[in-house]
Amino acid sequence: QGQLVQSGAEVKKPGASVKVSCKASGYSFTSYGISWVRQAPGQGLEWMGWISAYSGDTNSAQKFQGRVTLTTDTSTSTAYMQLRSLRSDDTAVYYCARDGPGTYYGIDVWGQGTTVTVSS
Amino acid sequence: QSVLTQPPSVSGAPGQRVTISCTGSSSNIGAGYDVHWYQQLPGAAPKLLIYGDSNRPSGVPDRFSGSKSGTSASLAITGLQVEDEADYYCQSYDSNLSDSYVFGTGTKVTVL
């Protein structure tokens, strides 16, 4: 069925970077993509971007282009999301989630979430 | 702000039927892109409830159903139960936004 386990909570200062990891197990990692979704306190879900675990191709929301880097390590079935130039409004829970194949199946497996707090 | 609009809240008594709308446009739902629905219980990660407009993943009760028409989609919950009290989000794909996924604004379902 699959499971995604994310790295622990982070506290960062404005202007810093954060890198969140997401380790997959229980399924063929390269047969799916990984989407990253965040949720600010009391707010809705916001899609950040997607990476193909097979090819490494990425696509990110316009809002995050230039500030987010998505990567994978197929040898360890781990996906990474790095967000740079952090601001206070980047404080949120960040989720990785299994996506696809294609757009028909939706996002069917979610990590537990990683809380990132940006504060001076 | 999201390009998929949902009502902020919906409520119903146990056993009743409630519906949640998700209104988009010709660049997302109206273009025929798949619509998915997620349930998020307090303090938990979202859970896939409906995929491909109207399909339920294994384990999702048949009380939940999805439909799509034109530029809108809907999620219906029949026989509302206390444990259905949660936030619900629709999701689709938008060709105007760098070919991005988009989530709806979210709807809080309250069981009276």
Interface residues (C-beta under 8 A of the other chain):
Chain A: S35 V37 G44 L45 E46 W47 W50 N59 S60 A61 Q62 Q65 Y95 A97 T103 Y104 Y105 G106 I107 D108 W110 G111 Q112 G113
Chain B: S2 Y33 D34 H36 Y38 Q40 A45 P46 K47 L48 I50 Y51 G52 P57 D87 Y89 Q91 Y93 L97 S98 D99 S100 Y101 V102 F103 G104 T105 G106
